[in-house]
Amino acid sequence: MESFDLHSLLAQAAETDQRYLEFLRVPSMSLGLYTLPAGGEDLQGPHNQDEVYYVIRGKAVLRVDQHEQPALPGALLFVPAHAPHKFINIEEELQLLVFFAPAED
């Protein structure tokens, strides 16, 4: 068993210059924190894994293929493997809890 404190993870992520901080990796899944600054550009491409985002804070839009969905605190957003996607219109710093299944390669 492992346990994580979200406040500690957010503090750790804030201390780094990296946008993505992975904190758990097992064969069946990986978890991380993804941070995008207000006005920033999301440069990610499609992944080989299914992905779920939990929006911790911020305000943006998630574009998946040609569909758009608001990314607001409390939202759970699913992106299927291989789907082109990115966050756009990042109005407020976006902090996301990211679940990949299986683990991101």
URSUL-V926911 format. One record per pair of residues at least 12 apart in sequence whose C-alpha atoms are under 10 Angstrom apart, sorted by the first residue. I is the first residue (numbers start at 0). J is the second residue. D is the distance in Angstrom with one decimal. If there is no record, write none. Layout:
i=[I/I]
j=[J/J]
d=[D/D]
This chain:
i=[1/2/3/3/5/5/5/8/8/8/8/8/9/9/9/9/9/9/11/12/12/12/12/12/13/17/17/17/18/18/18/18/18/18/18/19/19/19/19/19/19/19/19/19/20/20/20/20/20/21/21/21/21/21/23/23/24/24/24/24/25/25/25/25/26/26/26/26/27/27/27/27/27/28/28/28/28/28/28/28/28/28/29/29/29/29/29/29/29/29/29/30/30/30/30/30/30/30/30/30/30/31/31/31/31/31/31/32/32/32/32/32/32/32/32/32/33/33/33/33/33/33/33/34/34/34/34/34/34/34/34/35/35/35/35/35/35/35/35/35/36/36/36/36/36/36/36/37/37/37/37/37/37/37/37/37/38/38/38/38/38/38/38/39/39/39/39/39/39/39/39/40/40/40/40/40/41/41/41/41/41/41/42/42/42/43/43/43/43/44/44/44/44/44/45/45/45/45/45/45/45/45/45/46/46/46/46/46/46/46/46/46/46/47/47/47/47/47/47/47/47/47/47/48/48/48/48/48/48/48/48/48/48/48/48/49/49/49/49/49/49/49/49/49/49/49/49/50/50/50/50/50/50/50/50/50/50/50/50/50/50/51/51/51/51/51/51/51/51/51/51/51/52/52/52/52/52/52/52/52/52/52/52/52/52/53/53/53/53/53/53/53/53/53/53/53/53/53/54/54/54/54/54/54/54/54/54/54/54/54/55/55/55/55/55/55/55/55/55/55/56/56/56/56/56/56/56/56/56/56/56/57/57/57/57/57/57/57/57/57/57/58/58/58/58/58/58/58/58/58/58/58/58/59/59/59/59/59/59/59/59/59/59/60/60/60/60/60/60/61/61/61/61/61/61/61/61/62/62/62/62/62/62/62/63/63/63/63/63/63/63/63/64/64/64/64/64/65/65/66/67/67/67/67/68/69/69/69/70/70/70/70/70/70/71/71/71/71/72/72/72/73/74/75/75/75/76/77/77/78/79/80/80]
j=[23/23/22/23/32/55/96/20/21/22/31/32/32/33/34/94/95/96/32/31/32/33/34/94/34/33/34/35/32/33/34/35/36/41/94/31/32/33/34/35/94/95/96/97/32/33/34/96/97/33/96/97/98/103/98/102/99/101/102/103/100/101/102/103/100/101/102/103/99/100/101/102/103/48/49/50/98/99/100/101/102/103/50/97/98/99/100/101/102/103/104/50/51/52/96/97/98/99/100/102/103/52/95/96/97/98/99/52/53/54/55/94/95/96/97/98/52/54/93/94/95/96/97/55/56/57/92/93/94/95/96/57/59/86/89/91/92/93/94/95/57/89/90/91/92/93/94/57/58/59/88/89/90/91/92/93/59/87/88/89/90/91/92/86/87/88/89/90/91/92/93/85/86/87/88/89/84/85/86/87/88/89/84/85/86/83/84/85/86/81/82/83/84/85/63/78/79/80/81/82/83/84/85/78/79/80/81/82/83/84/99/103/104/79/80/81/82/99/100/101/102/103/104/78/79/80/81/82/98/99/100/101/102/103/104/77/78/79/80/81/82/98/99/100/101/102/103/76/77/78/79/80/81/82/97/98/99/100/101/102/103/75/76/77/78/79/95/96/97/98/99/100/70/73/74/75/76/77/78/94/95/96/97/98/99/70/71/72/73/74/75/76/77/94/95/96/97/98/70/71/72/73/74/75/76/93/94/95/96/97/70/71/72/73/74/75/93/94/95/96/70/71/72/73/74/91/92/93/94/95/96/70/71/72/89/90/91/92/93/94/95/70/71/72/86/87/88/89/90/91/92/93/94/71/72/86/87/88/89/90/91/92/93/85/86/87/88/89/90/76/78/84/85/86/87/88/89/78/83/84/85/86/87/88/77/78/79/82/83/84/85/86/78/82/83/84/85/83/84/84/84/85/86/87/86/86/87/88/86/87/88/89/93/95/91/93/94/95/93/94/95/95/95/95/96/97/97/97/98/99/100/99/100]
d=[8.9/10.0/8.6/9.3/9.4/9.8/9.3/8.5/9.7/8.1/9.1/7.9/7.6/9.7/9.4/8.6/9.9/9.9/10.0/9.7/7.4/8.6/8.2/9.9/8.9/8.7/8.3/9.9/7.9/5.5/5.0/6.5/9.0/9.8/9.5/6.6/5.6/4.5/6.5/9.1/9.9/9.4/9.8/9.2/5.1/6.6/8.8/9.7/9.7/8.6/9.8/8.8/9.8/9.8/9.5/9.1/9.4/9.4/6.3/8.3/9.6/8.3/6.5/9.7/8.5/6.3/5.6/9.0/8.5/5.8/4.4/5.6/9.3/9.1/9.6/9.6/6.9/5.3/4.4/4.4/4.0/7.3/9.6/8.1/5.9/5.2/6.7/7.0/4.5/6.2/9.4/9.7/9.6/9.9/7.2/5.5/4.7/6.3/9.0/8.1/8.8/9.8/8.2/5.9/5.2/6.8/8.7/9.4/9.6/10.0/9.5/7.0/5.6/4.8/5.9/9.1/9.1/9.6/7.9/5.8/5.0/6.5/6.8/9.9/9.7/9.5/7.2/5.5/4.6/6.3/9.0/9.1/9.7/8.7/7.7/8.7/5.8/5.1/6.7/8.6/9.2/7.3/8.5/7.1/4.4/6.4/8.8/8.4/8.5/8.7/8.5/5.2/5.2/4.6/4.4/7.1/9.5/8.7/7.0/5.3/6.1/7.6/8.1/9.3/8.4/8.4/6.5/8.8/9.5/8.5/9.6/8.7/7.7/7.1/8.6/7.9/9.2/5.8/5.7/7.1/9.8/9.0/9.5/7.2/8.8/8.8/7.6/6.4/8.9/8.7/8.5/6.2/6.6/7.3/9.7/9.3/9.1/7.1/4.9/5.4/4.8/6.4/8.8/9.2/8.5/5.7/5.3/7.3/8.2/9.2/9.0/7.7/8.5/8.8/5.1/5.5/8.8/9.3/9.2/8.8/9.4/7.4/7.6/8.9/7.2/4.5/7.2/9.6/9.5/6.0/5.6/6.0/7.3/6.3/8.3/7.6/6.1/4.6/4.4/8.0/9.0/8.3/5.8/5.4/7.4/9.3/9.0/8.2/5.9/5.2/6.3/7.0/9.9/9.9/7.0/5.6/4.6/6.5/9.0/9.7/9.1/6.7/5.5/4.5/6.2/8.6/9.6/8.2/5.8/5.1/6.7/8.7/9.1/9.8/7.8/5.6/5.0/6.5/8.2/9.7/6.1/5.7/4.7/6.5/9.0/8.8/9.1/7.9/6.6/5.8/4.7/6.5/9.1/8.6/5.5/5.0/6.5/8.4/6.5/6.1/4.8/5.5/5.4/6.7/8.2/7.5/6.3/4.7/6.5/8.8/9.6/8.0/5.2/6.3/8.2/9.7/7.7/5.4/5.5/6.8/8.9/6.8/4.8/7.8/9.6/8.2/7.4/5.8/5.3/7.3/9.9/7.7/6.2/6.4/7.9/7.4/4.7/5.0/4.2/6.4/8.7/5.9/5.2/7.5/9.8/9.7/8.1/6.0/5.4/5.0/7.0/6.3/9.2/6.8/9.9/6.5/6.0/5.2/4.3/5.8/7.1/8.5/7.2/8.4/5.5/5.2/5.9/7.0/9.1/8.3/9.6/7.1/5.9/4.5/6.2/8.7/9.4/9.7/8.2/5.4/5.5/6.1/7.0/9.9/9.5/7.1/9.1/6.6/5.9/4.3/6.9/8.8/9.8/6.5/5.4/6.2/9.1/9.0/8.9/9.3/9.5/9.8/9.3/9.2/9.5/9.4/9.6/9.7/8.2/9.5/9.9/9.1/8.6/9.5/9.8/8.7/10.0/10.0/9.1/8.9/9.0/9.9/9.8/9.7/9.5/9.8/9.6/10.0/9.5/9.7/10.0/9.4/9.1]
